Amino acid sequence: MTDLAEVACLSPYHFSRFFKQAVGLGLQRYVMQRRIDRAKILMQQTNQPLAMIAPEAGFSDQSHLTSIFRRETRITPGRYRTELA
């Protein structure tokens, strides 16, 4: 966030505050939502294993993808993929 704040010529505090006002979510939550969206697209459009989708969507590994995905969507990525079929 510090780098983004510098680009915007704001302190990290003010950048965070303005970002949340503009987007409606904090920066970290926004990034996680974008990662989940990317993972969903990859699950819909490819047959790649979740272990390959996770790093491509910005998660450290499949376990990280699964825990965040479940927390945010209330279902696991595997179940999400099954329900697509």
PDB file with SEQRES, HELIX, SHEET and CRYST1 records, atoms N, CA, C and O in Angstrom:
SEQRES   1 A   85  MET THR ASP LEU ALA GLU VAL ALA CYS LEU SER PRO TYR          
SEQRES   2 A   85  HIS PHE SER ARG PHE PHE LYS GLN ALA VAL GLY LEU GLY          
SEQRES   3 A   85  LEU GLN ARG TYR VAL MET GLN ARG ARG ILE ASP ARG ALA          
SEQRES   4 A   85  LYS ILE LEU MET GLN GLN THR ASN GLN PRO LEU ALA MET          
SEQRES   5 A   85  ILE ALA PRO GLU ALA GLY PHE SER ASP GLN SER HIS LEU          
SEQRES   6 A   85  THR SER ILE PHE ARG ARG GLU THR ARG ILE THR PRO GLY          
SEQRES   7 A   85  ARG TYR ARG THR GLU LEU ALA                                  
HELIX    1 AA1 THR A    2  VAL A    7  1                                   6    
HELIX    2 AA2 PRO A   12  VAL A   23  1                                  12    
HELIX    3 AA3 LEU A   27  GLN A   45  1                                  19    
HELIX    4 AA4 LEU A   50  GLU A   56  1                                   7    
HELIX    5 AA5 GLN A   62  THR A   73  1                                  12    
HELIX    6 AA6 PRO A   77  LEU A   84  1                                   8    
CRYST1    1.000    1.000    1.000  90.00  90.00  90.00 P 1           1          
ATOM      1  N   MET A   1       0.821  -1.183   0.000  1.00  0.00           N  
ATOM      2  CA  MET A   1       0.000   0.000   0.000  1.00  0.00           C  
ATOM      3  C   MET A   1       0.864   1.245   0.000  1.00  0.00           C  
ATOM      4  O   MET A   1       0.469   2.272  -0.552  1.00  0.00           O  
ATOM      5  N   THR A   2       2.018   1.173   0.600  1.00  0.00           N  
ATOM      6  CA  THR A   2       2.891   2.344   0.670  1.00  0.00           C  
ATOM      7  C   THR A   2       3.258   2.829  -0.726  1.00  0.00           C  
ATOM      8  O   THR A   2       3.280   4.033  -0.984  1.00  0.00           O  
ATOM      9  N   ASP A   3       3.546   1.890  -1.628  1.00  0.00           N  
ATOM     10  CA  ASP A   3       3.893   2.276  -3.000  1.00  0.00           C  
ATOM     11  C   ASP A   3       2.732   2.977  -3.689  1.00  0.00           C  
ATOM     12  O   ASP A   3       2.928   3.983  -4.371  1.00  0.00           O  
ATOM     13  N   LEU A   4       1.546   2.461  -3.517  1.00  0.00           N  
ATOM     14  CA  LEU A   4       0.370   3.092  -4.118  1.00  0.00           C  
ATOM     15  C   LEU A   4       0.128   4.482  -3.528  1.00  0.00           C  
ATOM     16  O   LEU A   4      -0.222   5.420  -4.244  1.00  0.00           O  
ATOM     17  N   ALA A   5       0.316   4.596  -2.236  1.00  0.00           N  
ATOM     18  CA  ALA A   5       0.139   5.897  -1.583  1.00  0.00           C  
ATOM     19  C   ALA A   5       1.140   6.906  -2.138  1.00  0.00           C  
ATOM     20  O   ALA A   5       0.796   8.065  -2.368  1.00  0.00           O  
ATOM     21  N   GLU A   6       2.375   6.466  -2.352  1.00  0.00           N  
ATOM     22  CA  GLU A   6       3.390   7.359  -2.912  1.00  0.00           C  
ATOM     23  C   GLU A   6       3.012   7.818  -4.309  1.00  0.00           C  
ATOM     24  O   GLU A   6       3.153   8.996  -4.638  1.00  0.00           O  
ATOM     25  N   VAL A   7       2.535   6.899  -5.129  1.00  0.00           N  
ATOM     26  CA  VAL A   7       2.120   7.250  -6.492  1.00  0.00           C  
ATOM     27  C   VAL A   7       1.002   8.282  -6.455  1.00  0.00           C  
ATOM     28  O   VAL A   7       0.964   9.198  -7.276  1.00  0.00           O  
ATOM     29  N   ALA A   8       0.098   8.128  -5.504  1.00  0.00           N  
ATOM     30  CA  ALA A   8      -1.023   9.059  -5.364  1.00  0.00           C  
ATOM     31  C   ALA A   8      -0.643  10.326  -4.597  1.00  0.00           C  
ATOM     32  O   ALA A   8      -1.474  11.212  -4.401  1.00  0.00           O  
ATOM     33  N   CYS A   9       0.612  10.404  -4.169  1.00  0.00           N  
ATOM     34  CA  CYS A   9       1.106  11.555  -3.386  1.00  0.00           C  
ATOM     35  C   CYS A   9       0.300  11.754  -2.109  1.00  0.00           C  
ATOM     36  O   CYS A   9      -0.045  12.878  -1.742  1.00  0.00           O  
ATOM     37  N   LEU A  10       0.009  10.649  -1.442  1.00  0.00           N  
ATOM     38  CA  LEU A  10      -0.734  10.680  -0.190  1.00  0.00           C  
ATOM     39  C   LEU A  10       0.012   9.853   0.847  1.00  0.00           C  
ATOM     40  O   LEU A  10       0.833   9.002   0.507  1.00  0.00           O  
ATOM     41  N   SER A  11      -0.280  10.111   2.093  1.00  0.00           N  
ATOM     42  CA  SER A  11       0.245   9.248   3.142  1.00  0.00           C  
ATOM     43  C   SER A  11      -0.507   7.920   3.064  1.00  0.00           C  
ATOM     44  O   SER A  11      -1.625   7.878   2.550  1.00  0.00           O  
ATOM     45  N   PRO A  12       0.086   6.841   3.563  1.00  0.00           N  
ATOM     46  CA  PRO A  12      -0.645   5.562   3.551  1.00  0.00           C  
ATOM     47  C   PRO A  12      -2.002   5.648   4.243  1.00  0.00           C  
ATOM     48  O   PRO A  12      -2.972   5.034   3.798  1.00  0.00           O  
ATOM     49  N   TYR A  13      -2.067   6.408   5.328  1.00  0.00           N  
ATOM     50  CA  TYR A  13      -3.336   6.565   6.054  1.00  0.00           C  
ATOM     51  C   TYR A  13      -4.389   7.214   5.158  1.00  0.00           C  
ATOM     52  O   TYR A  13      -5.507   6.712   5.047  1.00  0.00           O  
ATOM     53  N   HIS A  14      -4.033   8.324   4.523  1.00  0.00           N  
ATOM     54  CA  HIS A  14      -5.003   9.028   3.686  1.00  0.00           C  
ATOM     55  C   HIS A  14      -5.367   8.218   2.439  1.00  0.00           C  
ATOM     56  O   HIS A  14      -6.523   8.206   2.015  1.00  0.00           O  
ATOM     57  N   PHE A  15      -4.382   7.549   1.860  1.00  0.00           N  
ATOM     58  CA  PHE A  15      -4.677   6.706   0.707  1.00  0.00           C  
ATOM     59  C   PHE A  15      -5.685   5.631   1.084  1.00  0.00           C  
ATOM     60  O   PHE A  15      -6.664   5.414   0.370  1.00  0.00           O  
ATOM     61  N   SER A  16      -5.448   4.959   2.203  1.00  0.00           N  
ATOM     62  CA  SER A  16      -6.342   3.906   2.656  1.00  0.00           C  
ATOM     63  C   SER A  16      -7.751   4.447   2.870  1.00  0.00           C  
ATOM     64  O   SER A  16      -8.735   3.829   2.465  1.00  0.00           O  
ATOM     65  N   ARG A  17      -7.832   5.591   3.502  1.00  0.00           N  
ATOM     66  CA  ARG A  17      -9.129   6.211   3.786  1.00  0.00           C  
ATOM     67  C   ARG A  17      -9.865   6.588   2.500  1.00  0.00           C  
ATOM     68  O   ARG A  17     -11.056   6.308   2.360  1.00  0.00           O  
ATOM     69  N   PHE A  18      -9.163   7.219   1.566  1.00  0.00           N  
ATOM     70  CA  PHE A  18      -9.780   7.633   0.300  1.00  0.00           C  
ATOM     71  C   PHE A  18     -10.146   6.429  -0.563  1.00  0.00           C  
ATOM     72  O   PHE A  18     -11.178   6.431  -1.233  1.00  0.00           O  
ATOM     73  N   PHE A  19      -9.299   5.403  -0.544  1.00  0.00           N  
ATOM     74  CA  PHE A  19      -9.590   4.194  -1.313  1.00  0.00           C  
ATOM     75  C   PHE A  19     -10.891   3.563  -0.823  1.00  0.00           C  
ATOM     76  O   PHE A  19     -11.755   3.199  -1.621  1.00  0.00           O  
ATOM     77  N   LYS A  20     -11.020   3.440   0.483  1.00  0.00           N  
ATOM     78  CA  LYS A  20     -12.225   2.826   1.040  1.00  0.00           C  
ATOM     79  C   LYS A  20     -13.467   3.658   0.722  1.00  0.00           C  
ATOM     80  O   LYS A  20     -14.528   3.099   0.445  1.00  0.00           O  
ATOM     81  N   GLN A  21     -13.349   4.978   0.759  1.00  0.00           N  
ATOM     82  CA  GLN A  21     -14.479   5.835   0.413  1.00  0.00           C  
ATOM     83  C   GLN A  21     -14.867   5.671  -1.056  1.00  0.00           C  
ATOM     84  O   GLN A  21     -16.053   5.642  -1.386  1.00  0.00           O  
ATOM     85  N   ALA A  22     -13.878   5.564  -1.929  1.00  0.00           N  
ATOM     86  CA  ALA A  22     -14.140   5.487  -3.361  1.00  0.00           C  
ATOM     87  C   ALA A  22     -14.653   4.120  -3.803  1.00  0.00           C  
ATOM     88  O   ALA A  22     -15.539   4.026  -4.652  1.00  0.00           O  
ATOM     89  N   VAL A  23     -14.097   3.072  -3.227  1.00  0.00           N  
ATOM     90  CA  VAL A  23     -14.403   1.712  -3.689  1.00  0.00           C  
ATOM     91  C   VAL A  23     -15.432   1.015  -2.805  1.00  0.00           C  
ATOM     92  O   VAL A  23     -16.162   0.139  -3.270  1.00  0.00           O  
ATOM     93  N   GLY A  24     -15.489   1.396  -1.555  1.00  0.00           N  
ATOM     94  CA  GLY A  24     -16.428   0.766  -0.628  1.00  0.00           C  
ATOM     95  C   GLY A  24     -15.828  -0.389   0.145  1.00  0.00           C  
ATOM     96  O   GLY A  24     -16.489  -0.973   1.005  1.00  0.00           O  
ATOM     97  N   LEU A  25     -14.584  -0.725  -0.151  1.00  0.00           N  
ATOM     98  CA  LEU A  25     -13.864  -1.790   0.545  1.00  0.00           C  
ATOM     99  C   LEU A  25     -12.465  -1.311   0.856  1.00  0.00           C  
ATOM    100  O   LEU A  25     -11.922  -0.452   0.162  1.00  0.00           O  
ATOM    101  N   GLY A  26     -11.880  -1.872   1.908  1.00  0.00           N  
ATOM    102  CA  GLY A  26     -10.480  -1.601   2.175  1.00  0.00           C  
ATOM    103  C   GLY A  26      -9.622  -2.230   1.084  1.00  0.00           C  
ATOM    104  O   GLY A  26     -10.070  -3.137   0.382  1.00  0.00           O  
ATOM    105  N   LEU A  27      -8.396  -1.754   0.943  1.00  0.00           N  
ATOM    106  CA  LEU A  27      -7.514  -2.221  -0.119  1.00  0.00           C  
ATOM    107  C   LEU A  27      -7.277  -3.724  -0.063  1.00  0.00           C  
ATOM    108  O   LEU A  27      -7.368  -4.394  -1.091  1.00  0.00           O  
ATOM    109  N   GLN A  28      -6.975  -4.269   1.110  1.00  0.00           N  
ATOM    110  CA  GLN A  28      -6.698  -5.708   1.206  1.00  0.00           C  
ATOM    111  C   GLN A  28      -7.917  -6.539   0.829  1.00  0.00           C  
ATOM    112  O   GLN A  28      -7.799  -7.541   0.124  1.00  0.00           O  
ATOM    113  N   ARG A  29      -9.068  -6.129   1.293  1.00  0.00           N  
ATOM    114  CA  ARG A  29     -10.300  -6.862   0.968  1.00  0.00           C  
ATOM    115  C   ARG A  29     -10.604  -6.762  -0.528  1.00  0.00           C  
ATOM    116  O   ARG A  29     -11.046  -7.734  -1.141  1.00  0.00           O  
ATOM    117  N   TYR A  30     -10.369  -5.597  -1.109  1.00  0.00           N  
ATOM    118  CA  TYR A  30     -10.563  -5.398  -2.539  1.00  0.00           C  
ATOM    119  C   TYR A  30      -9.661  -6.350  -3.334  1.00  0.00           C  
ATOM    120  O   TYR A  30     -10.116  -6.997  -4.278  1.00  0.00           O  
ATOM    121  N   VAL A  31      -8.400  -6.432  -2.953  1.00  0.00           N  
ATOM    122  CA  VAL A  31      -7.454  -7.318  -3.642  1.00  0.00           C  
ATOM    123  C   VAL A  31      -7.910  -8.766  -3.528  1.00  0.00           C  
ATOM    124  O   VAL A  31      -7.865  -9.501  -4.514  1.00  0.00           O  
ATOM    125  N   MET A  32      -8.348  -9.190  -2.346  1.00  0.00           N  
ATOM    126  CA  MET A  32      -8.824 -10.564  -2.171  1.00  0.00           C  
ATOM    127  C   MET A  32     -10.049 -10.842  -3.041  1.00  0.00           C  
ATOM    128  O   MET A  32     -10.164 -11.921  -3.623  1.00  0.00           O  
ATOM    129  N   GLN A  33     -10.950  -9.887  -3.131  1.00  0.00           N  
ATOM    130  CA  GLN A  33     -12.130 -10.062  -3.978  1.00  0.00           C  
ATOM    131  C   GLN A  33     -11.734 -10.225  -5.442  1.00  0.00           C  
ATOM    132  O   GLN A  33     -12.306 -11.054  -6.151  1.00  0.00           O  
ATOM    133  N   ARG A  34     -10.764  -9.444  -5.894  1.00  0.00           N  
ATOM    134  CA  ARG A  34     -10.293  -9.563  -7.285  1.00  0.00           C  
ATOM    135  C   ARG A  34      -9.638 -10.924  -7.509  1.00  0.00           C  
ATOM    136  O   ARG A  34      -9.807 -11.527  -8.569  1.00  0.00           O  
ATOM    137  N   ARG A  35      -8.890 -11.411  -6.518  1.00  0.00           N  
ATOM    138  CA  ARG A  35      -8.260 -12.729  -6.637  1.00  0.00           C  
ATOM    139  C   ARG A  35      -9.314 -13.832  -6.713  1.00  0.00           C  
ATOM    140  O   ARG A  35      -9.192 -14.760  -7.513  1.00  0.00           O  
ATOM    141  N   ILE A  36     -10.332 -13.728  -5.892  1.00  0.00           N  
ATOM    142  CA  ILE A  36     -11.415 -14.714  -5.918  1.00  0.00           C  
ATOM    143  C   ILE A  36     -12.128 -14.667  -7.265  1.00  0.00           C  
ATOM    144  O   ILE A  36     -12.434 -15.708  -7.846  1.00  0.00           O  
ATOM    145  N   ASP A  37     -12.389 -13.469  -7.759  1.00  0.00           N  
ATOM    146  CA  ASP A  37     -13.025 -13.330  -9.073  1.00  0.00           C  
ATOM    147  C   ASP A  37     -12.178 -13.997 -10.160  1.00  0.00           C  
ATOM    148  O   ASP A  37     -12.707 -14.680 -11.038  1.00  0.00           O  
ATOM    149  N   ARG A  38     -10.862 -13.792 -10.093  1.00  0.00           N  
ATOM    150  CA  ARG A  38      -9.955 -14.405 -11.072  1.00  0.00           C  
ATOM    151  C   ARG A  38      -9.992 -15.929 -10.958  1.00  0.00           C  
ATOM    152  O   ARG A  38     -10.024 -16.629 -11.971  1.00  0.00           O  
ATOM    153  N   ALA A  39      -9.989 -16.437  -9.742  1.00  0.00           N  
ATOM    154  CA  ALA A  39     -10.055 -17.890  -9.538  1.00  0.00           C  
ATOM    155  C   ALA A  39     -11.367 -18.448 -10.097  1.00  0.00           C  
ATOM    156  O   ALA A  39     -11.366 -19.514 -10.713  1.00  0.00           O  
ATOM    157  N   LYS A  40     -12.469 -17.754  -9.894  1.00  0.00           N  
ATOM    158  CA  LYS A  40     -13.757 -18.201 -10.419  1.00  0.00           C  
ATOM    159  C   LYS A  40     -13.720 -18.278 -11.939  1.00  0.00           C  
ATOM    160  O   LYS A  40     -14.198 -19.248 -12.528  1.00  0.00           O  
ATOM    161  N   ILE A  41     -13.158 -17.266 -12.567  1.00  0.00           N  
ATOM    162  CA  ILE A  41     -13.055 -17.259 -14.029  1.00  0.00           C  
ATOM    163  C   ILE A  41     -12.221 -18.442 -14.511  1.00  0.00           C  
ATOM    164  O   ILE A  41     -12.596 -19.128 -15.462  1.00  0.00           O  
ATOM    165  N   LEU A  42     -11.097 -18.673 -13.856  1.00  0.00           N  
ATOM    166  CA  LEU A  42     -10.235 -19.792 -14.244  1.00  0.00           C  
ATOM    167  C   LEU A  42     -10.935 -21.128 -14.044  1.00  0.00           C  
ATOM    168  O   LEU A  42     -10.764 -22.041 -14.852  1.00  0.00           O  
ATOM    169  N   MET A  43     -11.721 -21.256 -12.977  1.00  0.00           N  
ATOM    170  CA  MET A  43     -12.451 -22.504 -12.740  1.00  0.00           C  
ATOM    171  C   MET A  43     -13.537 -22.708 -13.805  1.00  0.00           C  
ATOM    172  O   MET A  43     -13.822 -23.840 -14.197  1.00  0.00           O  
ATOM    173  N   GLN A  44     -14.134 -21.615 -14.267  1.00  0.00           N  
ATOM    174  CA  GLN A  44     -15.175 -21.705 -15.278  1.00  0.00           C  
ATOM    175  C   GLN A  44     -14.603 -22.017 -16.656  1.00  0.00           C  
ATOM    176  O   GLN A  44     -15.198 -22.776 -17.421  1.00  0.00           O  
ATOM    177  N   GLN A  45     -13.457 -21.437 -16.969  1.00  0.00           N  
ATOM    178  CA  GLN A  45     -12.933 -21.500 -18.330  1.00  0.00           C  
ATOM    179  C   GLN A  45     -11.887 -22.581 -18.570  1.00  0.00           C  
ATOM    180  O   GLN A  45     -11.564 -22.877 -19.720  1.00  0.00           O  
ATOM    181  N   THR A  46     -11.354 -23.174 -17.509  1.00  0.00           N  
ATOM    182  CA  THR A  46     -10.317 -24.190 -17.690  1.00  0.00           C  
ATOM    183  C   THR A  46     -10.618 -25.418 -16.837  1.00  0.00           C  
ATOM    184  O   THR A  46     -11.488 -25.404 -15.966  1.00  0.00           O  
ATOM    185  N   ASN A  47      -9.880 -26.455 -17.114  1.00  0.00           N  
ATOM    186  CA  ASN A  47      -9.948 -27.672 -16.294  1.00  0.00           C  
ATOM    187  C   ASN A  47      -8.681 -27.825 -15.465  1.00  0.00           C  
ATOM    188  O   ASN A  47      -8.376 -28.919 -14.988  1.00  0.00           O  
ATOM    189  N   GLN A  48      -7.950 -26.747 -15.293  1.00  0.00           N  
ATOM    190  CA  GLN A  48      -6.719 -26.797 -14.513  1.00  0.00           C  
ATOM    191  C   GLN A  48      -7.028 -27.236 -13.085  1.00  0.00           C  
ATOM    192  O   GLN A  48      -8.082 -26.898 -12.544  1.00  0.00           O  
ATOM    193  N   PRO A  49      -6.113 -27.987 -12.473  1.00  0.00           N  
ATOM    194  CA  PRO A  49      -6.296 -28.324 -11.057  1.00  0.00           C  
ATOM    195  C   PRO A  49      -6.238 -27.052 -10.198  1.00  0.00           C  
ATOM    196  O   PRO A  49      -5.600 -26.064 -10.562  1.00  0.00           O  
ATOM    197  N   LEU A  50      -6.907 -27.106  -9.073  1.00  0.00           N  
ATOM    198  CA  LEU A  50      -6.920 -25.953  -8.174  1.00  0.00           C  
ATOM    199  C   LEU A  50      -5.514 -25.569  -7.727  1.00  0.00           C  
ATOM    200  O   LEU A  50      -5.243 -24.398  -7.458  1.00  0.00           O  
ATOM    201  N   ALA A  51      -4.629 -26.541  -7.648  1.00  0.00           N  
ATOM    202  CA  ALA A  51      -3.251 -26.255  -7.257  1.00  0.00           C  
ATOM    203  C   ALA A  51      -2.555 -25.355  -8.275  1.00  0.00           C  
ATOM    204  O   ALA A  51      -1.636 -24.619  -7.915  1.00  0.00           O  
ATOM    205  N   MET A  52      -2.973 -25.401  -9.534  1.00  0.00           N  
ATOM    206  CA  MET A  52      -2.407 -24.524 -10.554  1.00  0.00           C  
ATOM    207  C   MET A  52      -3.147 -23.191 -10.624  1.00  0.00           C  
ATOM    208  O   MET A  52      -2.550 -22.157 -10.926  1.00  0.00           O  
ATOM    209  N   ILE A  53      -4.430 -23.222 -10.346  1.00  0.00           N  
ATOM    210  CA  ILE A  53      -5.242 -22.003 -10.381  1.00  0.00           C  
ATOM    211  C   ILE A  53      -4.842 -21.061  -9.248  1.00  0.00           C  
ATOM    212  O   ILE A  53      -4.790 -19.846  -9.436  1.00  0.00           O  
ATOM    213  N   ALA A  54      -4.564 -21.617  -8.084  1.00  0.00           N  
ATOM    214  CA  ALA A  54      -4.265 -20.795  -6.902  1.00  0.00           C  
ATOM    215  C   ALA A  54      -3.159 -19.770  -7.163  1.00  0.00           C  
ATOM    216  O   ALA A  54      -3.403 -18.578  -6.973  1.00  0.00           O  
ATOM    217  N   PRO A  55      -1.966 -20.166  -7.586  1.00  0.00           N  
ATOM    218  CA  PRO A  55      -0.933 -19.153  -7.793  1.00  0.00           C  
ATOM    219  C   PRO A  55      -1.244 -18.218  -8.961  1.00  0.00           C  
ATOM    220  O   PRO A  55      -0.856 -17.050  -8.944  1.00  0.00           O  
ATOM    221  N   GLU A  56      -1.938 -18.725  -9.965  1.00  0.00           N  
ATOM    222  CA  GLU A  56      -2.291 -17.879 -11.105  1.00  0.00           C  
ATOM    223  C   GLU A  56      -3.278 -16.779 -10.699  1.00  0.00           C  
ATOM    224  O   GLU A  56      -3.306 -15.704 -11.299  1.00  0.00           O  
ATOM    225  N   ALA A  57      -4.084 -17.064  -9.675  1.00  0.00           N  
ATOM    226  CA  ALA A  57      -5.043 -16.079  -9.181  1.00  0.00           C  
ATOM    227  C   ALA A  57      -4.464 -15.217  -8.056  1.00  0.00           C  
ATOM    228  O   ALA A  57      -5.143 -14.326  -7.546  1.00  0.00           O  
ATOM    229  N   GLY A  58      -3.214 -15.480  -7.669  1.00  0.00           N  
ATOM    230  CA  GLY A  58      -2.576 -14.638  -6.662  1.00  0.00           C  
ATOM    231  C   GLY A  58      -2.543 -15.209  -5.256  1.00  0.00           C  
ATOM    232  O   GLY A  58      -2.181 -14.503  -4.315  1.00  0.00           O  
ATOM    233  N   PHE A  59      -2.914 -16.473  -5.094  1.00  0.00           N  
ATOM    234  CA  PHE A  59      -2.868 -17.112  -3.787  1.00  0.00           C  
ATOM    235  C   PHE A  59      -1.557 -17.875  -3.648  1.00  0.00           C  
ATOM    236  O   PHE A  59      -0.971 -18.295  -4.646  1.00  0.00           O  
ATOM    237  N   SER A  60      -1.099 -18.053  -2.424  1.00  0.00           N  
ATOM    238  CA  SER A  60       0.192 -18.713  -2.218  1.00  0.00           C  
ATOM    239  C   SER A  60       0.150 -20.193  -2.567  1.00  0.00           C  
ATOM    240  O   SER A  60       1.136 -20.744  -3.056  1.00  0.00           O  
ATOM    241  N   ASP A  61      -0.991 -20.842  -2.317  1.00  0.00           N  
ATOM    242  CA  ASP A  61      -1.142 -22.259  -2.651  1.00  0.00           C  
ATOM    243  C   ASP A  61      -2.625 -22.626  -2.608  1.00  0.00           C  
ATOM    244  O   ASP A  61      -3.476 -21.784  -2.325  1.00  0.00           O  
ATOM    245  N   GLN A  62      -2.918 -23.887  -2.892  1.00  0.00           N  
ATOM    246  CA  GLN A  62      -4.312 -24.336  -2.932  1.00  0.00           C  
ATOM    247  C   GLN A  62      -5.003 -24.185  -1.581  1.00  0.00           C  
ATOM    248  O   GLN A  62      -6.184 -23.839  -1.525  1.00  0.00           O  
ATOM    249  N   SER A  63      -4.292 -24.436  -0.513  1.00  0.00           N  
ATOM    250  CA  SER A  63      -4.865 -24.309   0.826  1.00  0.00           C  
ATOM    251  C   SER A  63      -5.290 -22.873   1.109  1.00  0.00           C  
ATOM    252  O   SER A  63      -6.358 -22.629   1.671  1.00  0.00           O  
ATOM    253  N   HIS A  64      -4.450 -21.936   0.718  1.00  0.00           N  
ATOM    254  CA  HIS A  64      -4.766 -20.515   0.906  1.00  0.00           C  
ATOM    255  C   HIS A  64      -6.001 -20.140   0.084  1.00  0.00           C  
ATOM    256  O   HIS A  64      -6.899 -19.461   0.583  1.00  0.00           O  
ATOM    257  N   LEU A  65      -6.044 -20.584  -1.176  1.00  0.00           N  
ATOM    258  CA  LEU A  65      -7.215 -20.344  -2.024  1.00  0.00           C  
ATOM    259  C   LEU A  65      -8.469 -20.903  -1.374  1.00  0.00           C  
ATOM    260  O   LEU A  65      -9.491 -20.221  -1.299  1.00  0.00           O  
ATOM    261  N   THR A  66      -8.396 -22.137  -0.906  1.00  0.00           N  
ATOM    262  CA  THR A  66      -9.566 -22.789  -0.325  1.00  0.00           C  
ATOM    263  C   THR A  66     -10.065 -22.064   0.915  1.00  0.00           C  
ATOM    264  O   THR A  66     -11.268 -21.848   1.063  1.00  0.00           O  
ATOM    265  N   SER A  67      -9.164 -21.690   1.799  1.00  0.00           N  
ATOM    266  CA  SER A  67      -9.614 -21.036   3.042  1.00  0.00           C  
ATOM    267  C   SER A  67     -10.223 -19.666   2.770  1.00  0.00           C  
ATOM    268  O   SER A  67     -11.254 -19.327   3.351  1.00  0.00           O  
ATOM    269  N   ILE A  68      -9.607 -18.874   1.903  1.00  0.00           N  
ATOM    270  CA  ILE A  68     -10.146 -17.542   1.596  1.00  0.00           C  
ATOM    271  C   ILE A  68     -11.446 -17.668   0.802  1.00  0.00           C  
ATOM    272  O   ILE A  68     -12.417 -16.967   1.083  1.00  0.00           O  
ATOM    273  N   PHE A  69     -11.463 -18.555  -0.183  1.00  0.00           N  
ATOM    274  CA  PHE A  69     -12.654 -18.761  -1.016  1.00  0.00           C  
ATOM    275  C   PHE A  69     -13.836 -19.175  -0.151  1.00  0.00           C  
ATOM    276  O   PHE A  69     -14.935 -18.641  -0.301  1.00  0.00           O  
ATOM    277  N   ARG A  70     -13.613 -20.126   0.755  1.00  0.00           N  
ATOM    278  CA  ARG A  70     -14.686 -20.594   1.639  1.00  0.00           C  
ATOM    279  C   ARG A  70     -15.169 -19.476   2.561  1.00  0.00           C  
ATOM    280  O   ARG A  70     -16.371 -19.315   2.775  1.00  0.00           O  
ATOM    281  N   ARG A  71     -14.234 -18.713   3.099  1.00  0.00           N  
ATOM    282  CA  ARG A  71     -14.604 -17.613   3.993  1.00  0.00           C  
ATOM    283  C   ARG A  71     -15.460 -16.571   3.269  1.00  0.00           C  
ATOM    284  O   ARG A  71     -16.413 -16.043   3.841  1.00  0.00           O  
ATOM    285  N   GLU A  72     -15.124 -16.282   2.030  1.00  0.00           N  
ATOM    286  CA  GLU A  72     -15.820 -15.217   1.298  1.00  0.00           C  
ATOM    287  C   GLU A  72     -17.094 -15.671   0.592  1.00  0.00           C  
ATOM    288  O   GLU A  72     -18.026 -14.882   0.438  1.00  0.00           O  
ATOM    289  N   THR A  73     -17.146 -16.940   0.160  1.00  0.00           N  
ATOM    290  CA  THR A  73     -18.294 -17.402  -0.627  1.00  0.00           C  
ATOM    291  C   THR A  73     -19.158 -18.434   0.084  1.00  0.00           C  
ATOM    292  O   THR A  73     -20.253 -18.754  -0.377  1.00  0.00           O  
ATOM    293  N   ARG A  74     -18.672 -18.954   1.199  1.00  0.00           N  
ATOM    294  CA  ARG A  74     -19.371 -19.965   1.994  1.00  0.00           C  
ATOM    295  C   ARG A  74     -19.368 -21.355   1.352  1.00  0.00           C  
ATOM    296  O   ARG A  74     -20.023 -22.267   1.857  1.00  0.00           O  
ATOM    297  N   ILE A  75     -18.636 -21.526   0.241  1.00  0.00           N  
ATOM    298  CA  ILE A  75     -18.458 -22.852  -0.347  1.00  0.00           C  
ATOM    299  C   ILE A  75     -16.988 -23.014  -0.734  1.00  0.00           C  
ATOM    300  O   ILE A  75     -16.262 -22.032  -0.881  1.00  0.00           O  
ATOM    301  N   THR A  76     -16.568 -24.253  -0.894  1.00  0.00           N  
ATOM    302  CA  THR A  76     -15.177 -24.500  -1.283  1.00  0.00           C  
ATOM    303  C   THR A  76     -15.031 -24.324  -2.797  1.00  0.00           C  
ATOM    304  O   THR A  76     -16.019 -24.398  -3.528  1.00  0.00           O  
ATOM    305  N   PRO A  77     -13.814 -24.095  -3.263  1.00  0.00           N  
ATOM    306  CA  PRO A  77     -13.606 -23.982  -4.705  1.00  0.00           C  
ATOM    307  C   PRO A  77     -14.023 -25.267  -5.446  1.00  0.00           C  
ATOM    308  O   PRO A  77     -14.583 -25.197  -6.540  1.00  0.00           O  
ATOM    309  N   GLY A  78     -13.754 -26.418  -4.856  1.00  0.00           N  
ATOM    310  CA  GLY A  78     -14.156 -27.675  -5.485  1.00  0.00           C  
ATOM    311  C   GLY A  78     -15.659 -27.769  -5.665  1.00  0.00           C  
ATOM    312  O   GLY A  78     -16.145 -28.190  -6.715  1.00  0.00           O  
ATOM    313  N   ARG A  79     -16.381 -27.380  -4.648  1.00  0.00           N  
ATOM    314  CA  ARG A  79     -17.850 -27.411  -4.738  1.00  0.00           C  
ATOM    315  C   ARG A  79     -18.344 -26.371  -5.746  1.00  0.00           C  
ATOM    316  O   ARG A  79     -19.277 -26.635  -6.505  1.00  0.00           O  
ATOM    317  N   TYR A  80     -17.727 -25.207  -5.751  1.00  0.00           N  
ATOM    318  CA  TYR A  80     -18.079 -24.173  -6.720  1.00  0.00           C  
ATOM    319  C   TYR A  80     -17.929 -24.728  -8.140  1.00  0.00           C  
ATOM    320  O   TYR A  80     -18.814 -24.560  -8.978  1.00  0.00           O  
ATOM    321  N   ARG A  81     -16.813 -25.383  -8.393  1.00  0.00           N  
ATOM    322  CA  ARG A  81     -16.541 -25.945  -9.724  1.00  0.00           C  
ATOM    323  C   ARG A  81     -17.571 -27.035 -10.046  1.00  0.00           C  
ATOM    324  O   ARG A  81     -18.052 -27.106 -11.177  1.00  0.00           O  
ATOM    325  N   THR A  82     -17.910 -27.870  -9.088  1.00  0.00           N  
ATOM    326  CA  THR A  82     -18.892 -28.934  -9.305  1.00  0.00           C  
ATOM    327  C   THR A  82     -20.248 -28.355  -9.640  1.00  0.00           C  
ATOM    328  O   THR A  82     -20.947 -28.878 -10.508  1.00  0.00           O  
ATOM    329  N   GLU A  83     -20.633 -27.278  -8.964  1.00  0.00           N  
ATOM    330  CA  GLU A  83     -21.928 -26.663  -9.197  1.00  0.00           C  
ATOM    331  C   GLU A  83     -22.007 -25.966 -10.551  1.00  0.00           C  
ATOM    332  O   GLU A  83     -23.102 -25.708 -11.050  1.00  0.00           O  
ATOM    333  N   LEU A  84     -20.854 -25.657 -11.150  1.00  0.00           N  
ATOM    334  CA  LEU A  84     -20.850 -25.056 -12.480  1.00  0.00           C  
ATOM    335  C   LEU A  84     -21.293 -26.043 -13.554  1.00  0.00           C  
ATOM    336  O   LEU A  84     -21.882 -25.666 -14.567  1.00  0.00           O  
ATOM    337  N   ALA A  85     -20.993 -27.322 -13.304  1.00  0.00           N  
ATOM    338  CA  ALA A  85     -21.258 -28.353 -14.324  1.00  0.00           C  
ATOM    339  C   ALA A  85     -22.726 -28.657 -14.483  1.00  0.00           C  
ATOM    340  O   ALA A  85     -23.097 -29.499 -15.300  1.00  0.00           O  
TER     341      ALA A  85                                                      
END                                                                             
